[in-house]
């Protein structure tokens, strides 16, 4: 795609129709929404950018046209989300030293990748390295990878991800950054290195991560102006499979091979190395916005309980072109990730028009998901209604609309009473429910619904399934288009499939909103025990 000048971009933003002409044809509605949201003029909708703001204005106009009531600040549809952004000023310097004093530099882009850090913008550390296996601390599984290790005042080196024996959604919890960082911080570590596994390299090639290293990372900004961080421990760098050789030496192959076993049980040890770290980040404050609309409930009592339907509007903005792409395209239009989710969310709102359910519904189109589900977290921690009255979340993110799905994976559904509602809704449309086909991905903790789970709110997130050609379609998208400029409307998008996805989410949401009882965690559920409201 051709990059346009800033002046010409603003001219285009001013002349694009303010509201898509939606009507009774769901496929046409979704096509119209996606056409606007993926336009080059929006420059990839990065959180806090003019393109994102134009997209947010568009969504607010759609909400108004659909009759949703504004739930943002000052009587409008926008909830301001204050942000702190950071990106690497340079490649940084990381150097190893062994007990003899011999120094070995780590090579940026080959051995390691570092990125901006809004909490630790100027990082200077010199400390010993301790390998802790996966860094898994799971008392309920009688597993503590730190047993017998002293990491106080040291830098933890941990394998990325989590062992394969864990149930898929629980595995996602333990592979997530917060759980692993907290385990390290609680034991006195002062820094953290994450080492890619063979599975990790296959799923997320190191070279693609290097391409994004100058992208802005973000957190939401607290009232004192500092960046929010649930765990304040610096993530120094990600180490590649190749770079692992410099850390583990002759033990590298054995460690990486054992990481692929079901238990992934690798006893940690002092590496006999120290690491000198010098990384610098440039930071800035900026503002973005969630877009929030309300459909009031019809029941005099239940209308004071709220079901949230969420989808993220942001994408990656402009990044360097993919190596080997002769087009030189730099705009990440984010068609399936996640213009499709926003378009289907708006279609769900249209399906509810004139027939309000018993509970009230909040339609949340949020910012900065690509930066760590920031907008959803900000909303979940700062809701426009009493937090205790938000009783469930249904999240729409990255439906693959290039084939006719006949099954879905309902992440989180079986952990609460949401499960039966999903089953009834899917059966009504003759859609099957399938187990997670790719537990290595850790999907459950990687989209906005999880920020509601962390606040004790049961949630569900649907992924289009692998039946009827779905595996091929999903694999192709992840390999060819995911987080790349090629995620645009040149893909063979079937808008009627988008309408089908919207209808399924409508049926699920309606089930939850009309039920006599609000969603409740199942007794003894892993996430309910950790996060459920007391």
HELIX and SHEET records of a PDB file:
HELIX    1   1 UNK A    6  UNK A   15  1                                  10    
HELIX    2   2 UNK A   26  UNK A   37  1                                  12    
HELIX    3   3 UNK A   40  UNK A   42  5                                   3    
HELIX    4   4 UNK A   50  UNK A   65  1                                  16    
HELIX    5   5 UNK A   73  UNK A   75  5                                   3    
HELIX    6   6 UNK A  139  UNK A  141  5                                   3    
HELIX    7   7 UNK A  168  UNK A  175  1                                   8    
HELIX    8   8 UNK A  177  UNK A  186  1                                  10    
HELIX    9   9 UNK A  198  UNK A  203  1                                   6    
HELIX   10  10 UNK A  206  UNK A  211  1                                   6    
HELIX   11  11 UNK A  241  UNK A  248  1                                   8    
HELIX   12  12 UNK A  249  UNK A  251  5                                   3    
HELIX   13  13 UNK A  252  UNK A  259  1                                   8    
HELIX   14  14 UNK A  302  UNK A  304  5                                   3    
HELIX   15  15 UNK A  335  UNK A  339  3                                   5    
HELIX   16  16 UNK A  340  UNK A  352  1                                  13    
HELIX   17  17 UNK A  374  UNK A  381  1                                   8    
HELIX   18  18 UNK A  387  UNK A  389  5                                   3    
HELIX   19  19 UNK A  413  UNK A  415  5                                   3    
HELIX   20  20 UNK A  418  UNK A  428  1                                  11    
HELIX   21  21 UNK A  439  UNK A  441  5                                   3    
HELIX   22  22 UNK A  443  UNK A  445  5                                   3    
HELIX   23  23 UNK A  449  UNK A  453  1                                   5    
HELIX   24  24 UNK A  470  UNK A  480  1                                  11    
HELIX   25  25 UNK A  495  UNK A  514  1                                  20    
HELIX   26  26 UNK A  526  UNK A  531  1                                   6    
SHEET    1   A 4 UNK A  69  UNK A  70  0                                        
SHEET    2   A 4 UNK A 269  UNK A 295 -1                                        
SHEET    3   A 4 UNK A  78  UNK A  88 -1                                        
SHEET    4   A 4 UNK A 217  UNK A 220 -1                                        
SHEET    1   B 4 UNK A  69  UNK A  70  0                                        
SHEET    2   B 4 UNK A 269  UNK A 295 -1                                        
SHEET    3   B 4 UNK A  93  UNK A  98 -1                                        
SHEET    4   B 4 UNK A 103  UNK A 105 -1                                        
SHEET    1   C 7 UNK A  69  UNK A  70  0                                        
SHEET    2   C 7 UNK A 269  UNK A 295 -1                                        
SHEET    3   C 7 UNK A 122  UNK A 131 -1                                        
SHEET    4   C 7 UNK A 155  UNK A 159  1                                        
SHEET    5   C 7 UNK A 191  UNK A 195  1                                        
SHEET    6   C 7 UNK A 235  UNK A 239  1                                        
SHEET    7   C 7 UNK A 112  UNK A 113 -1                                        
SHEET    1   D 8 UNK A  69  UNK A  70  0                                        
SHEET    2   D 8 UNK A 269  UNK A 295 -1                                        
SHEET    3   D 8 UNK A 360  UNK A 366 -1                                        
SHEET    4   D 8 UNK A 306  UNK A 312  1                                        
SHEET    5   D 8 UNK A 390  UNK A 395  1                                        
SHEET    6   D 8 UNK A 459  UNK A 464  1                                        
SHEET    7   D 8 UNK A 407  UNK A 411 -1                                        
SHEET    8   D 8 UNK A 432  UNK A 433  1                                        
SHEET    1   E 2 UNK A 137  UNK A 138  0                                        
SHEET    2   E 2 UNK A 143  UNK A 144 -1                                        
SHEET    1   F 2 UNK A 317  UNK A 318  0                                        
SHEET    2   F 2 UNK A 331  UNK A 332 -1                                        
END                                                                             
